[in-house]
Amino acid sequence: MRKMRVCHVITRLIVGGAQENTLASVVGLRRLPGYECVDLISGAEAGAEGSLLEQARQAGVEPIWLKALRRSINPSHDARAFVELTRLLRRGCYDVVHTHSGKAGFLGRLAARAVGVPVVVHTIHGPSFGPFQGAMANAALRLAEQIAGRVTTRFVSVADAMSRLYLDAGIGRAEDYVTIRSGFDVDAFARATPDVEFRARLGGGPIVGQMARLFELKGWESFFEMARALPEAKFLLVGDGPWRAKLEAWAAEPGLRGRVHFAGLVPPAEVPRWVASMDALVHLSLREGLPRAVVQALAAGKPVVAHPLDGTPEVVVDGESGFLIPAGDGAALTERVRRLLRDPALASSMGRCGQARALKEFGVETMVRRLDELYRSLIPTCNRG
């Protein structure tokens, strides 16, 4: 009896939530019976975010690199990527093609349908269109999603909010969507212990962290407004990006000098230790699907202060596992973080509440099992093995 042949396609294999989700899906599905192959196609473009290539290889996954598949719009590269994708997908004879991210999601779905792949699945990790960009770009990206949506068998949303956003944009029907939370090794975060040496090196006191790309739309203005107003705290930034020099200049201001630590890019295996070393995490991104950093902090038992945007309210219950504050409200951010730092009992209670939910809903095994069930429901004849 023939087993399923599946291929995941993503624009870049950088260090990021969507990429870690994709790699974990490929690795997990390969371990299940009933699959002849689970391949991974990725653009070869890297960046300041780092790469998951070594992690992929350690898990036995050798990506199929597509040099023409790039994040930026380029008609020549995009046409070449489409042609190469159709060739690869035709040769693979896949039962399911599962795409991720904007560019790979658009080209990959069209290529899969062009060569007759029976099932085309797309995961919405975050909105590709919205008020965070110009009107022309927003209209173009919305149109691209509407076009690709017509050849999509099923949408996988990491949060219910993503389904609502796409449905409101006229993409698909309600029955075309299923929510599958982005899974990870929650036990690694629950077991993690603070790095005592690191905390001592910062000179003691509470540590407030943020894990995010050092770039726009991540709320850094509000973050540093808060940092200036909380002289008793230290601050830990995990991540890298084009704004690093700018943020380091802000951190060198009088009153902040020596209180802001830049961890830079952190290998995924080391993230639990850094999160465990925080007393609270803030997440101030203005564009997310379901923020992985927030769930990781909750899994480690840390309270979170974040904006009630996209999928965040689905995991942070205001007043129970953290606080939700209006985007851009630096005063509210400062007040909530100050409250957590001055009331350890409250912070601990919120951390335990968030941890219980994260451990229940966000295990990687749960995500992989639900993907397997989805594929099998869409191709009953492959429900074998």
ROSEFI-720668 format. One line per 10 residues: number of its first residue (from 1); their letters; for each residue x, y, z of N, C-alpha, C, O, CB. Coordinates in steps of 0.1 Angstrom, whole numbers. Last residue first. Glycine has a CB too. Layout:
residues N
NUM = A = X Y Z X Y Z X Y Z X Y Z X Y Z  ... .
END
This chain:
residues 385
385 = GRNCTPILSR = -9 24 65 4 23 71 4 26 86 14 25 93 14 32 65  -31 50 53 -26 36 54 -13 36 62 -7 46 64 -25 29 40  -46 70 38 -47 67 52 -44 53 55 -52 45 59 -61 70 57  -48 77 12 -34 75 18 -34 72 32 -24 71 39 -26 88 15  -74 80 7 -68 68 1 -53 66 6 -48 55 5 -68 69 -14  -80 105 19 -84 92 26 -77 80 20 -74 70 28 -99 90 25  -67 132 21 -64 122 12 -67 108 18 -58 101 23 -49 122 7  -77 147 42 -78 153 29 -75 143 18 -79 144 7 -69 165 28  -72 132 64 -86 135 62 -88 141 48 -98 139 42 -91 145 72  -44 132 63 -51 119 61 -66 122 58 -72 114 51 -50 110 73 .
375 = YLEDLRRVMT = -38 158 70 -34 152 57 -42 140 54 -47 138 42 -19 149 57  -49 159 96 -54 168 85 -50 162 72 -59 161 63 -48 182 87  -33 141 110 -47 139 109 -53 147 98 -62 142 91 -54 142 122  -8 154 108 -10 141 102 -25 138 100 -29 132 90 -3 130 111  -14 177 122 -10 178 108 -13 165 101 -18 164 90 4 183 106  -18 166 147 -29 172 141 -26 175 126 -36 174 118 -32 186 148  8 156 153 -3 147 152 -15 153 145 -22 146 137 -8 143 167  23 180 154 25 170 143 14 160 142 10 157 131 38 162 147  11 193 177 11 199 163 13 189 152 5 189 143 22 209 162  17 174 197 3 177 194 2 183 180 -7 180 172 -2 187 204 .
365 = EVGFEKLARA = 45 175 197 38 162 193 24 165 190 18 158 181 39 152 205  51 200 206 53 197 192 46 184 188 42 183 176 68 196 189  27 216 227 37 206 225 39 202 210 29 202 203 33 193 233  7 235 234 18 238 224 29 228 223 40 231 218 23 251 228  -12 229 253 -17 232 240 -5 233 229 -8 232 217 -24 245 240  -1 223 279 -13 216 274 -15 217 259 -18 207 252 -25 220 281  19 241 283 22 227 283 11 219 277 14 208 271 26 223 297  3 265 283 13 263 273 17 248 272 18 243 261 26 271 275  -12 263 306 -18 263 293 -9 260 282 -12 252 273 -25 276 291  7 262 326 -2 251 325 -8 251 312 -10 240 306 -13 252 336 .
355 = QGCRGMSSAL = 20 287 322 27 275 320 18 263 318 20 255 309 37 273 331  1 306 331 5 305 317 12 293 313 10 287 302 13 317 313  0 300 358 -12 299 350 -8 298 336 -14 289 329 -21 311 353  27 305 366 21 292 367 9 290 359 7 279 353 18 288 382  28 333 361 37 324 354 31 310 354 32 303 344 50 324 360  10 343 379 7 344 365 15 335 357 11 329 347 9 359 361  23 336 403 10 331 401 7 331 386 1 322 380 0 338 409  47 352 400 48 337 401 34 331 398 34 321 391 53 333 415  36 378 400 43 373 389 44 358 388 42 352 378 58 379 389  25 378 426 17 379 415 23 374 402 17 367 394 12 394 413 .
345 = APDRLLRRVR = 49 376 441 39 365 443 29 366 431 25 356 426 31 368 456  64 399 435 68 385 430 58 375 431 57 365 423 80 381 438  58 428 428 49 418 434 53 404 429 46 399 420 34 422 431  75 444 414 73 447 428 64 437 435 63 438 448 68 461 429  73 434 388 86 434 395 85 436 410 93 431 418 95 444 389  46 438 382 51 425 382 64 424 390 67 415 398 54 419 368  46 467 382 37 459 391 42 445 393 42 439 404 23 459 386  63 473 361 66 477 375 58 469 385 64 464 396 64 492 377  47 464 340 60 457 343 64 460 357 69 452 365 71 461 333  26 482 342 23 467 343 36 460 347 36 451 355 17 462 331 .
335 = ETLAAGDGAP = 38 507 338 31 504 350 29 489 352 30 485 364 17 511 349  50 504 312 59 507 324 51 503 337 57 496 346 63 521 325  27 501 297 37 491 297 46 492 310 48 482 317 46 492 285  15 526 301 8 514 305 18 502 306 17 495 316 -3 510 296  34 542 288 31 544 303 24 532 308 27 528 319 22 556 304  35 534 262 46 532 270 43 533 285 49 526 293 57 542 266  15 523 240 13 529 253 24 526 262 23 517 270 -1 525 259  18 508 217 24 521 217 22 529 230 26 540 232 18 529 206  -12 490 221 0 492 213 5 506 214 -3 516 212 -2 488 199  -25 485 254 -26 491 240 -13 493 234 -3 496 240 -33 504 241 .
325 = ILFGSEGDVV = -18 453 269 -18 468 270 -20 473 255 -16 467 246 -5 473 276  -23 426 290 -24 431 277 -26 446 277 -35 451 284 -36 424 269  -4 406 313 -11 418 310 -12 421 295 -1 420 288 -6 430 318  -7 373 325 1 384 321 -8 396 319 -20 396 324 9 382 309  -24 354 331 -11 349 328 -2 361 324 10 358 319 -12 339 317  -44 372 342 -43 358 347 -29 353 344 -22 348 353 -53 349 341  -46 397 331 -48 396 346 -46 382 351 -47 380 363 -62 401 349  -55 384 300 -52 396 308 -56 394 323 -67 391 326 -59 408 302  -40 356 289 -52 360 295 -49 372 304 -42 371 314 -59 349 302  -24 348 260 -22 356 272 -35 361 277 -42 369 271 -12 368 270 .
315 = VEPTGDLPHA = -35 334 239 -26 327 248 -23 335 261 -20 329 271 -13 324 241  -52 350 225 -56 336 226 -47 328 235 -50 317 239 -55 330 212  -40 375 223 -50 373 234 -55 359 235 -62 355 244 -62 382 231  -22 370 200 -17 371 214 -28 369 224 -26 362 234 -11 384 216  -30 370 173 -33 358 182 -28 359 196 -31 349 204 -26 346 176  -36 404 170 -36 391 163 -39 379 173 -49 380 179 -22 389 156  -29 421 201 -30 420 186 -30 406 181 -23 397 187 -18 428 180  -27 434 227 -38 425 223 -40 424 208 -51 426 203 -51 429 230  8 433 236 -3 439 230 -14 430 226 -11 418 223 2 447 217  21 422 268 21 423 254 9 431 249 0 435 257 20 408 248 .
305 = VVPKGAALAQ = 39 407 293 32 419 290 32 421 275 43 422 269 37 431 298  39 376 311 41 383 298 33 396 298 21 396 303 38 374 286  56 355 335 45 364 331 49 372 319 61 375 317 41 373 342  70 323 330 73 337 331 60 345 327 54 342 317 85 341 322  72 295 326 66 300 338 68 315 341 69 320 352 71 293 350  79 286 302 90 287 313 85 292 326 92 294 335 101 295 308  57 289 288 61 275 291 71 275 302 73 265 309 66 269 278  57 317 285 47 311 294 51 297 298 49 293 309 34 311 287  79 319 267 80 325 281 70 319 290 73 316 302 78 340 280  67 306 245 80 300 252 81 306 266 85 299 275 92 304 243 .
295 = VVARPLGERL = 47 323 239 43 310 244 55 303 251 54 296 261 38 301 232  62 346 231 52 347 242 49 333 248 50 331 260 39 354 237  76 336 209 84 340 221 74 341 233 79 338 244 90 354 219  56 332 190 63 321 196 70 324 209 70 317 219 73 314 186  26 348 186 41 350 189 47 339 196 43 336 208 42 363 197  8 342 159 8 338 173 22 338 178 30 329 174 1 324 175  15 366 141 4 356 140 0 352 154 -9 357 160 7 344 131  21 401 142 24 387 146 12 379 142 1 384 140 27 386 161  31 433 146 27 424 135 31 409 139 43 406 138 33 428 121  42 447 165 29 452 160 24 444 148 14 447 142 31 467 154 .
285 = SLHVLADMSA = 56 435 195 55 435 181 42 440 176 31 437 183 58 421 175  63 433 222 57 446 217 56 447 202 54 457 197 65 457 222  64 416 250 64 414 236 56 425 229 44 426 231 58 399 232  84 410 278 75 419 271 76 415 257 86 412 251 78 434 274  87 387 306 90 390 292 79 400 286 68 399 290 89 377 283  104 385 337 92 387 329 96 390 315 107 394 312 84 399 335  128 376 345 117 376 355 104 378 349 93 375 354 120 386 366  151 353 328 142 365 329 132 364 340 129 353 345 135 368 316  162 329 326 170 339 333 162 352 335 167 361 341 183 342 326  146 314 310 146 311 324 153 322 332 150 323 344 152 297 326 .
275 = VWRPVEAPPV = 154 324 285 141 328 290 140 325 305 134 333 312 130 319 283  180 313 284 178 327 284 165 331 289 164 341 297 181 333 270  173 285 283 182 291 294 180 306 295 180 311 306 196 287 292  158 283 259 152 280 272 160 286 284 154 292 293 150 266 275  177 289 238 167 298 242 161 295 255 158 305 263 156 298 231  195 269 230 199 278 242 188 287 246 189 294 257 211 285 238  184 258 208 186 249 219 190 257 232 188 252 243 197 239 217  185 279 188 172 275 195 174 266 207 166 267 216 165 267 185  212 302 195 207 289 189 194 285 196 193 286 208 218 279 190  206 337 192 208 326 202 203 313 195 192 312 190 200 328 215 .
265 = LGAFHVRGRL = 220 367 184 214 355 179 217 344 188 228 342 192 218 352 165  222 389 213 224 386 199 216 373 195 207 369 202 239 383 196  220 399 238 225 385 237 228 381 222 235 372 220 214 375 242  227 428 252 223 423 239 229 409 238 241 407 237 228 432 228  214 444 281 223 434 276 218 428 262 206 424 261 225 422 286  213 473 298 207 466 287 217 457 281 228 461 276 202 476 276  228 487 317 215 480 322 208 472 311 199 465 313 206 490 327  249 501 308 252 489 317 240 482 321 241 472 328 259 494 328  231 530 305 243 524 303 246 513 313 245 515 325 255 534 303  209 544 312 207 531 307 220 523 305 220 511 304 200 532 293 .
255 = GPEAAWAELK = 218 567 323 207 561 330 204 547 324 198 539 331 195 570 328  228 580 292 229 581 307 217 575 313 205 578 309 231 596 311  228 556 265 224 568 271 226 568 286 226 558 292 209 571 268  232 531 254 244 538 259 241 552 265 250 559 270 254 540 248  209 523 242 213 517 255 225 524 261 227 521 273 215 502 252  209 538 219 200 541 229 204 536 242 202 542 253 185 536 225  230 523 206 232 537 209 222 542 220 225 550 228 230 546 196  217 499 203 229 500 212 232 514 216 237 517 227 241 493 206  198 506 185 194 502 198 206 503 208 204 506 220 187 489 198  215 510 162 206 521 167 202 518 182 202 527 190 194 522 158 .
245 = ARWPGDGVLL = 227 485 159 235 497 162 227 508 168 231 515 177 243 501 150  203 469 153 211 467 165 220 479 169 220 483 180 220 455 163  186 470 132 185 481 141 195 479 153 194 487 163 171 483 146  189 446 117 195 459 112 195 471 122 202 480 120 187 463 100  195 421 142 188 427 131 194 440 127 203 445 134 174 428 134  187 396 168 196 405 161 189 411 149 177 407 147 209 398 156  181 384 202 178 385 188 188 395 181 196 401 188 164 390 185  171 394 232 175 382 225 171 383 211 159 384 208 169 369 232  179 416 257 174 416 243 180 403 236 192 402 235 177 429 235  172 424 289 178 414 281 171 413 268 160 410 267 178 400 288 .
235 = FKAEPLARAM = 178 447 316 170 443 304 178 435 295 190 437 292 165 456 296  171 454 351 181 452 339 172 446 328 161 442 330 192 442 343  157 479 373 157 466 365 168 466 355 174 476 351 144 465 358  155 503 386 158 491 394 160 478 386 165 468 391 148 489 404  146 522 368 160 521 371 164 509 379 176 506 379 165 534 378  124 525 347 125 514 357 140 513 360 146 503 356 119 501 352  123 543 327 114 546 338 116 536 349 110 537 360 100 547 334  139 533 307 143 546 313 136 548 326 141 554 335 141 558 303  123 511 299 136 509 305 141 521 312 147 520 323 146 505 295  101 524 287 99 516 299 112 515 306 113 516 318 93 502 296 .
225 = EFFSEWGKLE = 114 534 264 107 543 273 105 537 287 107 543 297 93 547 267  122 510 253 132 519 259 126 530 268 132 534 277 141 525 248  97 500 244 106 492 253 116 501 260 117 500 272 113 482 245  87 520 227 80 518 240 89 510 250 89 513 262 67 510 238  106 516 207 104 529 213 98 528 226 102 534 236 96 538 204  103 489 198 115 493 206 114 507 212 120 509 223 127 493 197  82 475 185 79 483 196 91 487 205 90 489 217 71 475 205  87 463 161 88 455 173 87 463 186 89 457 196 102 448 172  87 478 138 75 471 141 76 462 153 67 453 155 70 463 129  122 474 129 110 482 130 98 472 133 99 460 131 107 490 118 .
215 = FLRAMQGVIP = 145 454 147 141 461 135 128 468 139 123 467 150 140 451 123  157 428 159 161 442 162 158 450 149 167 454 141 176 443 166  133 404 166 142 409 156 145 424 160 136 431 163 137 408 142  131 393 200 125 398 188 136 402 179 148 404 183 116 410 191  123 390 232 129 382 222 123 386 209 111 383 206 128 367 224  130 408 262 122 407 249 130 399 239 142 401 237 119 422 244  129 408 298 134 405 285 125 407 273 113 408 275 138 390 285  141 420 328 130 421 319 135 418 305 145 424 301 122 434 319  152 411 359 156 412 345 143 411 337 135 401 338 166 400 341  160 425 392 151 418 382 155 421 368 161 431 364 137 423 384 .
205 = GGGLRARFEV = 193 422 407 181 429 404 173 421 393 177 412 387 184 443 398  228 418 396 216 415 405 204 424 400 205 432 391 219 418 419  248 422 377 248 430 390 236 428 398 233 436 407 249 444 386  252 407 356 244 419 353 243 427 366 238 438 366 231 415 348  264 385 367 272 394 359 265 407 356 272 417 354 276 387 346  243 372 379 252 379 388 261 389 380 264 399 385 261 368 395  231 362 356 224 372 364 233 379 373 231 391 375 213 364 372  251 344 348 248 355 339 240 366 347 243 378 346 239 351 328  252 326 369 264 334 366 260 346 357 266 357 360 274 325 358  226 315 367 230 322 379 242 331 376 242 343 380 233 313 390 .
195 = DPTARAFADV = 203 311 345 218 311 344 222 321 355 223 333 354 223 316 330  174 293 356 181 305 353 197 303 353 202 295 360 178 316 364  165 262 339 168 270 352 176 282 348 183 282 338 176 261 362  139 243 323 150 252 322 152 260 336 142 264 342 149 262 311  116 228 321 127 223 329 139 233 331 147 232 340 133 211 323  100 243 304 95 240 318 106 236 327 106 238 339 84 230 317  115 242 281 113 255 288 108 253 302 112 260 311 103 263 280  113 215 275 127 221 276 126 234 283 135 238 291 133 223 262  86 211 271 93 205 283 106 212 286 111 213 297 94 190 282  80 221 246 76 229 258 83 224 271 86 232 280 61 228 260 .
185 = DFGSRITVYD = 92 223 218 96 214 229 93 222 242 102 228 248 111 210 229  63 233 199 78 233 202 80 224 214 71 219 220 83 247 204  38 243 175 43 235 186 58 236 187 65 239 177 39 221 184  13 264 168 27 262 165 34 255 177 36 261 187 34 275 161  -20 250 166 -10 258 173 4 254 168 7 243 166 -12 257 188  -42 251 140 -32 242 146 -21 250 152 -14 257 145 -27 232 136  -73 256 128 -63 262 137 -55 251 143 -60 242 149 -69 271 148  -84 256 95 -83 249 107 -71 255 115 -61 259 109 -80 234 104  -106 265 68 -96 269 78 -96 259 90 -107 254 94 -98 283 83  -127 261 51 -113 259 45 -102 261 56 -91 258 53 -111 269 34 .
175 = EARGIGADLY = -150 269 62 -147 255 63 -133 252 57 -129 240 58 -158 247 56  -151 296 56 -148 293 69 -144 278 70 -135 274 78 -160 295 78  -134 301 24 -146 300 32 -142 295 46 -131 289 48 -156 291 25  -111 325 8 -116 312 12 -129 313 19 -135 323 20 -106 305 20  -108 357 15 -100 346 11 -106 333 16 -105 331 28 -85 348 16  -118 382 22 -124 375 11 -116 363 6 -117 360 -6 -127 384 0  -109 393 45 -103 398 32 -108 391 20 -104 393 9 -88 397 33  -121 379 64 -126 392 62 -120 398 49 -126 408 44 -122 401 74  -105 356 62 -119 355 58 -125 369 55 -132 371 46 -127 348 68  -81 366 73 -81 362 59 -96 361 54 -98 364 42 -74 349 57 .
165 = LRSMADAVSV = -89 372 100 -83 382 91 -84 379 76 -88 387 68 -69 384 95  -98 347 109 -107 358 108 -102 369 98 -110 374 90 -110 364 122  -74 333 108 -85 328 100 -95 340 98 -99 342 87 -92 316 107  -59 347 128 -54 347 114 -66 343 104 -67 348 93 -42 338 112  -73 342 151 -73 356 146 -68 356 131 -73 364 124 -64 364 155  -67 316 158 -80 319 152 -81 332 146 -88 335 136 -91 317 163  -34 308 148 -43 314 157 -56 316 150 -56 319 138 -37 327 163  -22 295 127 -16 293 141 -24 299 152 -22 296 163 -1 298 141  -41 278 103 -38 291 110 -32 287 124 -36 278 131 -51 299 112  -40 264 73 -37 261 87 -34 274 93 -24 280 89 -26 250 88 .
155 = FRTTVRGAIQ = -64 259 47 -55 269 54 -53 264 68 -62 260 75 -61 283 54  -66 237 20 -69 240 34 -59 250 39 -47 249 36 -69 227 42  -63 240 -8 -72 230 -3 -76 233 11 -88 232 15 -66 216 -4  -60 267 -29 -56 262 -16 -67 252 -11 -78 256 -9 -53 273 -6  -65 282 -50 -59 269 -53 -55 262 -40 -48 252 -41 -48 270 -63  -74 306 -40 -83 299 -49 -78 285 -52 -86 276 -56 -85 307 -62  -53 318 -27 -63 311 -19 -73 303 -28 -79 293 -23 -71 322 -12  -38 331 -46 -33 318 -41 -44 310 -34 -44 298 -33 -21 320 -33  -55 353 -48 -53 345 -60 -48 331 -55 -53 321 -60 -42 351 -69  -54 364 -23 -67 360 -28 -65 351 -40 -73 341 -42 -75 372 -33 .
145 = EALRLAANAM = -27 370 -20 -33 360 -12 -47 355 -17 -50 343 -15 -34 365 3  -25 390 -40 -18 378 -41 -23 366 -33 -24 355 -37 -3 380 -37  -42 410 -28 -46 403 -41 -38 390 -43 -44 380 -47 -43 413 -52  -26 416 -6 -39 410 -4 -44 403 -16 -50 392 -16 -49 422 0  -4 426 -19 -3 414 -11 -16 408 -8 -17 395 -8 5 417 2  -15 449 -30 -9 439 -39 -8 426 -31 -10 415 -37 5 444 -43  -24 464 -8 -34 459 -18 -28 448 -27 -35 438 -30 -38 471 -27  0 469 5 -11 461 12 -21 456 2 -25 444 3 -18 471 22  14 484 -14 19 471 -10 8 463 -4 7 451 -6 31 472 -1  -4 507 -13 -1 499 -26 4 485 -23 -1 475 -28 8 506 -35 .
135 = AGQFPGFSPG = -3 516 14 -16 511 8 -13 503 -5 -20 493 -7 -24 524 4  24 503 34 18 512 26 6 506 19 4 494 17 27 517 16  19 485 66 26 488 54 18 498 45 7 500 48 30 475 46  3 479 87 17 481 90 25 484 78 37 486 79 23 469 97  -23 471 81 -20 485 82 -6 489 85 -2 501 85 -29 491 93  -18 443 58 -23 449 70 -19 464 71 -12 469 62 -19 442 83  -5 410 49 -11 423 46 -17 429 58 -20 422 68 -21 422 34  3 387 60 12 393 50 7 406 45 14 413 38 13 383 38  1 377 94 -5 384 83 5 390 73 15 396 77 -14 396 88  15 345 101 13 359 104 7 366 92 8 361 81 26 366 109 .
125 = HITHVVVPVG = 13 319 93 20 322 105 18 336 110 19 339 122 35 319 103  -8 299 78 -7 314 80 0 316 93 -6 315 104 -22 320 80  1 273 56 0 278 70 2 293 71 11 299 65 11 271 79  -16 255 32 -8 267 34 -10 271 49 -21 272 54 -12 279 25  -18 228 10 -20 233 23 -11 245 25 0 245 21 -18 222 34  -32 209 -15 -23 221 -13 -27 227 0 -38 233 1 -24 231 -25  -34 178 -30 -37 186 -18 -27 197 -16 -15 194 -16 -38 177 -5  -26 168 -55 -39 167 -51 -43 176 -39 -54 181 -39 -42 153 -46  -8 186 -80 -7 180 -66 -21 180 -61 -28 190 -61 2 189 -57  -6 195 -107 -16 186 -103 -15 179 -89 -20 168 -87 -17 175 -113 .
115 = VARAALRGLF = 10 215 -114 15 202 -117 5 191 -112 9 179 -112 29 199 -112  -3 237 -105 0 237 -119 4 222 -123 2 218 -135 11 246 -123  -4 234 -78 -16 232 -85 -14 231 -100 -21 223 -107 -26 244 -83  23 240 -72 17 227 -69 4 224 -77 2 213 -81 14 227 -54  25 267 -81 33 256 -88 27 242 -85 26 234 -94 47 257 -83  8 280 -63 5 280 -78 12 269 -85 7 263 -94 8 294 -84  21 274 -39 8 269 -41 4 269 -56 -2 260 -61 -2 278 -34  46 286 -44 45 272 -41 31 267 -43 30 256 -49 49 269 -27  41 314 -47 46 306 -58 45 291 -56 42 284 -65 61 309 -59  29 319 -20 23 323 -33 28 314 -45 20 307 -51 25 337 -36 .
105 = GAKGSHTHVV = 46 308 -1 32 305 -1 25 308 -14 17 300 -19 26 312 10  70 320 -7 69 306 -10 54 301 -10 51 292 -17 77 298 1  62 347 1 67 344 -13 65 329 -16 60 325 -27 81 348 -15  52 343 29 45 349 18 49 345 4 41 340 -4 48 364 19  50 310 47 55 324 44 50 329 31 44 322 22 70 324 44  46 277 34 48 286 45 53 299 40 61 299 31 57 280 57  28 248 21 36 260 20 36 269 32 26 268 40 32 268 8  28 216 12 24 224 24 33 236 24 45 235 26 25 217 38  14 192 -8 24 203 -8 19 213 3 8 218 2 27 210 -22  8 158 -10 5 170 -3 17 180 -5 29 176 -3 3 168 12 .
95 = DYCGRRLLRT = 18 139 -28 3 139 -25 -1 152 -18 -12 157 -20 0 127 -16  42 144 -53 37 146 -40 22 145 -39 15 149 -48 42 159 -34  63 139 -73 50 132 -73 43 132 -59 40 122 -53 52 117 -77  87 152 -78 85 145 -64 72 137 -64 71 129 -55 85 156 -54  85 163 -103 94 152 -101 92 144 -88 93 132 -87 109 156 -101  68 184 -97 64 174 -106 72 161 -104 67 150 -104 65 179 -121  84 199 -79 71 193 -74 66 182 -84 60 172 -79 61 203 -72  105 206 -96 108 198 -84 95 191 -79 95 180 -75 113 207 -72  92 221 -116 100 210 -119 102 201 -107 100 188 -108 114 214 -124  79 241 -101 71 232 -108 79 220 -112 74 208 -111 65 238 -121 .
85 = LEVFARADHS = 103 254 -91 93 247 -82 85 237 -89 82 226 -84 85 258 -75  114 265 -114 121 254 -107 112 247 -97 113 235 -95 133 261 -99  93 283 -121 97 272 -130 104 261 -123 101 249 -125 106 278 -142  95 300 -98 82 293 -102 85 281 -111 80 270 -109 72 302 -108  120 310 -100 117 302 -88 104 294 -91 103 282 -87 115 310 -76  119 325 -123 128 314 -123 124 304 -111 124 292 -113 142 318 -121  101 344 -115 97 336 -126 106 323 -126 101 312 -128 98 343 -139  116 356 -94 103 350 -91 99 340 -102 94 329 -99 92 360 -88  138 367 -108 140 356 -98 127 349 -95 127 336 -95 145 362 -85  123 386 -123 132 376 -130 134 364 -120 132 353 -124 145 383 -133 .
75 = PNISRRLAKL = 108 402 -105 102 394 -115 110 383 -121 105 372 -124 97 403 -126  111 403 -72 120 404 -83 114 396 -94 115 384 -94 135 400 -79  105 411 -39 99 409 -52 109 412 -63 115 423 -63 86 418 -53  123 392 -13 120 405 -20 114 402 -34 116 391 -40 132 414 -22  130 365 -7 119 372 0 114 385 -8 102 387 -9 123 376 14  134 340 -33 139 351 -24 127 359 -18 116 358 -24 149 360 -31  145 315 -51 134 318 -42 139 328 -31 146 324 -22 128 305 -35  167 308 -65 159 319 -70 147 323 -61 141 334 -63 154 315 -84  178 287 -51 185 300 -50 176 311 -55 177 323 -50 197 299 -58  167 263 -32 162 270 -44 167 284 -44 161 293 -38 146 269 -45 .
65 = WIPEVGAQRA = 176 232 -18 178 247 -19 174 252 -32 176 246 -43 193 250 -17  162 210 2 164 212 -12 165 227 -14 154 234 -13 153 205 -21  177 201 34 168 209 26 172 209 11 184 207 7 167 224 31  180 173 51 188 181 41 179 188 32 173 182 23 198 171 33  176 162 83 169 168 72 179 176 63 186 185 68 157 178 77  186 152 106 185 143 95 178 149 83 174 141 74 179 130 98  190 169 126 178 161 127 176 152 115 166 145 114 165 170 128  213 181 118 214 173 130 201 164 132 202 153 138 215 182 143  202 196 97 210 185 94 212 176 106 213 164 105 224 190 90  187 216 112 180 207 102 189 194 100 184 183 100 177 214 89 .
55 = QELLSGEAGA = 207 229 125 197 222 133 190 212 124 187 201 129 187 232 139  221 240 103 227 230 112 218 222 120 219 210 122 238 237 121  200 257 93 206 246 85 212 236 94 210 224 92 216 252 75  188 279 103 185 267 109 191 255 102 187 243 105 170 265 110  206 311 107 202 299 98 198 287 107 205 285 117 212 296 88  202 346 112 209 334 113 202 323 105 192 325 98 209 330 128  192 372 108 185 363 117 192 350 119 187 342 128 171 361 112  206 385 88 211 387 102 204 378 112 208 377 123 209 402 106  205 359 63 203 372 68 208 373 82 214 364 87 189 377 67  199 340 33 201 340 47 199 355 52 192 363 45 215 335 52 .
45 = EAGSILDVCE = 185 321 6 188 334 12 189 334 27 180 328 33 178 345 7  176 298 -5 189 298 1 193 311 7 204 311 14 199 294 -9  143 286 0 152 295 -6 165 295 2 165 293 14 146 309 -7  135 251 4 137 264 9 146 273 0 155 268 -7 144 264 23  117 222 9 123 231 -1 124 245 5 114 249 11 115 231 -14  117 191 23 117 205 26 124 213 15 136 211 13 123 207 40  97 160 24 108 169 19 106 183 24 95 187 28 109 168 4  91 131 34 86 144 38 98 153 35 107 154 43 82 145 54  80 99 21 90 110 22 83 123 27 71 125 25 97 112 9  62 80 29 73 76 21 84 86 21 96 83 22 69 73 7 .
35 = YGPLRRLGVV = 45 75 59 51 86 50 62 80 42 72 75 48 55 98 58  36 57 77 26 61 66 32 72 57 24 77 49 14 66 73  46 66 110 44 56 99 35 62 89 28 72 91 38 43 105  67 95 118 55 87 119 54 77 108 60 78 97 43 97 117  90 109 114 90 99 124 78 90 125 77 80 132 93 105 138  83 129 96 92 118 92 93 106 102 96 95 98 106 124 90  69 146 113 61 138 103 70 126 98 65 115 96 56 146 92  90 159 127 80 151 134 73 141 124 70 130 128 70 160 141  104 172 106 111 162 115 101 153 121 102 141 121 120 169 125  84 189 97 91 180 88 97 169 96 95 157 93 101 187 79 .
25 = SALTNEQAGG = 78 204 120 68 196 113 74 186 104 69 174 105 59 206 105  102 217 125 97 207 135 86 199 129 85 187 132 91 215 147  103 233 103 113 223 105 108 212 115 110 200 112 127 229 110  81 250 108 82 242 96 92 230 97 89 219 94 86 251 84  88 262 132 75 255 131 76 245 119 73 233 120 63 264 129  110 276 125 112 265 135 99 256 134 100 244 136 114 271 149  99 294 107 109 284 102 110 273 112 112 261 108 122 292 100  82 309 123 76 301 112 86 291 107 82 280 103 73 311 100  101 320 142 90 311 146 85 303 135 83 291 136 80 319 152  136 317 132 124 324 134 112 315 137 114 303 135 120 333 122 .
15 = VILRTIVHCV = 165 317 115 160 315 129 148 323 131 149 336 131 171 318 139  157 307 81 163 315 91 159 311 105 150 303 106 161 330 88  151 296 55 153 288 67 161 295 77 172 291 81 160 274 63  126 311 34 140 312 40 140 303 52 130 302 60 144 327 44  102 302 23 110 312 16 124 312 21 134 312 13 104 326 18  92 267 20 93 280 28 103 289 21 112 284 14 97 277 43  73 238 18 81 248 10 80 261 18 70 266 23 74 251 -4  72 203 22 70 216 27 79 226 20 90 223 16 73 216 43  57 175 8 67 184 6 63 198 13 53 203 10 71 186 -9  50 139 9 47 153 13 59 162 11 71 158 13 43 153 28 .
5 = RMKRM = 35 110 2 47 118 -2 43 133 0 33 138 -6 51 116 -17  22 82 19 21 96 15 35 102 12 45 98 18 15 104 26  25 48 6 25 58 16 25 72 11 28 74 -1 37 56 25  6 22 -9 15 33 -11 13 43 1 2 45 7 11 41 -23  9 -12 0 0 0 0 9 12 0 18 13 8 -10 0 12 .
END
